[in-house]
């Protein structure tokens, strides 16, 4: 539980479900997708407070004695998925997050929603919610925290940059939704031109870890554009020829620091090179 001057940030409880679902609808309207939320209260309670939790949430609650903003009282009559009698009007924001895993970095935390009601914005509540998530990430041993933002939401982007967030411009978000997901999962696999008839797809086990790490390394090498060779204890590659050798399984170090593309940094024990994707 984190206390600020006028608000309390605490873990969400099942009783908060109507208020959070209402704020989810407010987010959808702000993002110009008012008919997209399909989540029911039963699903929300099951996934957030059931035996198998898919997410966690924190809520922001006005302290006792702090009056509601007049505009918020007027807006509370807006038609939403839950009735105003069930909602706690003193909940003015929330953050919803869950665990993810990166094959490069390991444990990570993903923030799905971050919301503060409009009359209460600009008071540092959003930043504090992000900070609380960062604390959760550190307590779980995470190496990264991620979230998404619409490219036109300049206020949110400004906040994220201010706290040290990095915008990743070269990745696209890809989704399979509802009918498309069901259709793809049920479709027969086309084996023409593939080796599927000769392989078995199974769940990985502990004995597979070395192979998985090596495959992940090959993937990283294949995607590299600019790389840094870090000395005898480093990975690492130098230019396109070295890239091809690493992918083909050549583990010798002779090619690491040779050739016109490598530059030795005297006194640092490192060499840096540009990967020429020709």
Helices and strands as residue ranges (DSSP letters): E 2-3, E 7-11, G 14-16, H 17-30, H 41-49, E 56-62, H 70-75, E 91-102, E 106-116, G 118-120, H 125-139, E 144-147, H 154-162, H 179-186, G 196-198, G 206-208, H 209-223, E 226-229, H 240-248, E 262-265, E 270-274
